[in-house]
Amino acid sequence: MHLVKTVLREASQPTFGDDPSLAARTELVHLLERATHGLEGTTPTAVDGLFVHRILHPGGPKPALQQPAFAVIAQGEKRLQIGEADYAYDPMHYMVSSVHLPVVAQVSGASEQSPYLGLRLDLSAEDVTSLIGDEHLPPPAPAVSGRGMYVNRLDATLLDAVLRLLRLLETPRDVPILAPMIKREIVYRLLMNGQGALLRQMALQDSQMNRITRAVRWLREHYAQPLRVEALAQEVHMSVSSLHHHFKLVTAMSPVQYQKQLRLQEARRLIFGADITVAAAAQAVGYESASQFSREYARVFGEAPLRDKRRWLQEGEAGAPRS
């Protein structure tokens, strides 16, 4: 099994040592504390595409669909598993996802006394395209991996831009003018740091990454339909063998495996959020056999659909604030 890992500090609390940006990292914690005060979970903000996180009761690993985004942690740690690849980051690192990826996510190092605090800034091809068309944009550093997700060290310049974006939440009148400028700076910093060349490839029309991004978009829009890989390859102007190779390189899974993940996660959302039978959920996402659906659901989520829902409800009750 091929495993990609980022080495983390052992402590769940940020331990910055002689880090010269200690004051900036401390401010990040305080800004997110204020932005999420009295809240739990993920909360949208007045800045378009910016979400803040506060988690007190993280629980076990949770399957989710990671969208293209830039993410930073102020307190705690997070691990994301994509197929056989494993990514972990903490307050000293940031994460970038350039395509939608089915992941298994787990937050650790969180409690009521010291909650997990973080943020997510959604990214789009348009954000990147608006920069790569600028003739003054320096060439990128060579990319070392084709995966659609990467973790890199959070440096002082990028952290400074993040802090300025968060400060806008405390001066709402400045958001319409200043937020787009700071978001553009963050995208610029991402393009120039670490594996930013991979993010750049997302927006280049003739790149393999862009073709895989389009294949991912097609699968997300047609996940309930039968999949013919030959037709998908034609849709994105690739050979079948090239599609398989590059799709797995970017997402750590084949197109068929990716579609299955999408189907199961959407079925789980339906089962958890609506009064719907397992058979109806299976049919809604494209399964012809309810028994096959239940087997594959249990393989991915660890339990049969109804047991999984009962456990989810019990965890919600256990984690609810006490009066």
Sequence and secondary structure as in RCSB ss.txt:
>XXXX:A:sequence
MHLVKTVLREASQPTFGDDPSLAARTELVHLLERATHGLEGTTPTAVDGLFVHRILHPGGPKPALQQPAFAVIAQ
GEKRLQIGEADYAYDPMHYMVSSVHLPVVAQVSGASEQSPYLGLRLDLSAEDVTSLIGDEHLPPPAPAVSGRGMY
VNRLDATLLDAVLRLLRLLETPRDVPILAPMIKREIVYRLLMNGQGALLRQMALQDSQMNRITRAVRWLREHYAQ
PLRVEALAQEVHMSVSSLHHHFKLVTAMSPVQYQKQLRLQEARRLIFGADITVAAAAQAVGYESASQFSREYARV
FGEAPLRDKRRWLQEGEAGAPRS
>XXXX:A:secstr
         S SS   TT TTHHHHHHHHHHHHHHTTT  EEEE SSTTEEEEEES   S EEEEE SEEEEEEE
SEEEEEETTEEEEE TTEEEEE S EEEEEEEES  SSS EEEEEEE  HHHHHHHHT TT           SEE
EEE  HHHHHHHHHHHHGGGSGGGHHHHHHHHHHHHHHHHHHSTTHHHHHHTT TTSHHHHHHHHHHHHHHSTTS
   HHHHHHHTT  HHHHHHHHHHHHSS HHHHHHHHHHHHHHHHHHHSS  HHHHHHHTT S HHHHHHHHHHH
HSS HHHHHHHHHHHHHHHS   
